[in-house]
Amino acid sequence: MNRLMTVMEPLPQPARRSITFDRGIEFRSWRKLKPGIGTEVWFCDPQAPWQKRSVENLNKRARRYLPRDTPWRRSQIAI
C-alpha cells in the first residue's frame, strides 16, 4: 500500500477520492489509504461480477499502454 500511496499522493484530491479493489490478498493493508492520503476504499462484492468488470476494464486499459512487466516510476504518470 505504501507504493500505491506514493503514486497516488501527487494526484489532485478529486482524482484520488476513492478506489475500488477486487478481493485479492494483495489489498490487505487497505486501511492505510484513508489516514495516509484521504482515499476511501471500496471492495467488489464476492458474488457480483458486474462490479469487478469496471476494475478489470481499467486494468485492461492500463495494460494496453503499459505491458505487464513495465516498471512503474513516478515520472511515467501524467499529473
PLY file of the C-alpha trace (Angstrom):
ply
format ascii 1.0
element vertex 79
property float x
property float y
property float z
element edge 78
property int vertex1
property int vertex2
end_header
0.00 0.00 0.00
2.90 2.36 0.62
3.84 2.21 -3.06
0.26 2.90 -4.11
0.11 5.89 -1.77
3.38 7.23 -3.18
1.99 7.04 -6.71
-1.43 8.49 -5.85
-0.38 11.26 -3.48
0.69 13.78 -6.17
-2.73 13.49 -7.83
-5.33 16.15 -7.02
-7.72 15.10 -4.22
-10.73 14.62 -6.54
-8.71 12.12 -8.61
-7.90 10.03 -5.55
-11.17 10.38 -3.67
-11.92 6.65 -3.83
-10.55 3.42 -5.23
-12.24 0.05 -5.81
-10.38 -3.21 -5.33
-11.28 -6.78 -6.00
-10.97 -9.12 -3.03
-7.33 -10.13 -3.56
-4.98 -10.65 -0.63
-2.63 -8.02 -2.03
-5.01 -5.35 -0.72
-4.88 -6.46 2.92
-3.34 -3.13 4.02
-6.20 -1.06 2.59
-6.83 0.65 5.93
-3.70 2.78 5.40
-5.22 4.70 2.48
-7.76 6.84 4.35
-5.41 8.24 7.01
-2.45 8.27 4.61
-3.82 10.16 1.59
-7.55 10.58 2.28
-8.75 7.90 -0.14
-11.91 5.90 0.56
-11.65 2.20 -0.26
-14.40 0.03 -1.71
-14.40 -3.68 -2.46
-16.34 -5.61 -5.04
-18.93 -7.96 -3.53
-17.95 -11.65 -3.86
-20.98 -12.66 -5.94
-21.25 -9.50 -8.03
-19.13 -9.91 -11.16
-20.55 -6.74 -12.72
-18.70 -4.72 -10.06
-15.35 -6.32 -10.85
-15.86 -5.60 -14.53
-15.14 -1.90 -14.01
-11.93 -2.72 -12.13
-10.87 -5.18 -14.83
-11.75 -2.71 -17.57
-9.44 -0.12 -16.01
-6.67 -2.72 -15.73
-7.19 -3.69 -19.38
-6.94 -0.06 -20.48
-3.74 0.44 -18.49
-2.22 -2.75 -19.96
-2.99 -1.54 -23.47
-0.32 1.11 -23.00
1.77 -0.43 -20.22
2.75 -4.09 -20.65
2.57 -6.23 -17.51
6.35 -6.14 -16.97
6.59 -2.33 -17.24
8.22 -0.84 -14.13
6.17 1.99 -12.62
8.06 5.17 -11.98
6.70 8.46 -10.80
7.95 10.14 -13.99
5.70 7.89 -16.11
2.47 9.08 -14.52
0.76 12.05 -16.13
-0.32 14.53 -13.48
0 1
1 2
2 3
3 4
4 5
5 6
6 7
7 8
8 9
9 10
10 11
11 12
12 13
13 14
14 15
15 16
16 17
17 18
18 19
19 20
20 21
21 22
22 23
23 24
24 25
25 26
26 27
27 28
28 29
29 30
30 31
31 32
32 33
33 34
34 35
35 36
36 37
37 38
38 39
39 40
40 41
41 42
42 43
43 44
44 45
45 46
46 47
47 48
48 49
49 50
50 51
51 52
52 53
53 54
54 55
55 56
56 57
57 58
58 59
59 60
60 61
61 62
62 63
63 64
64 65
65 66
66 67
67 68
68 69
69 70
70 71
71 72
72 73
73 74
74 75
75 76
76 77
77 78
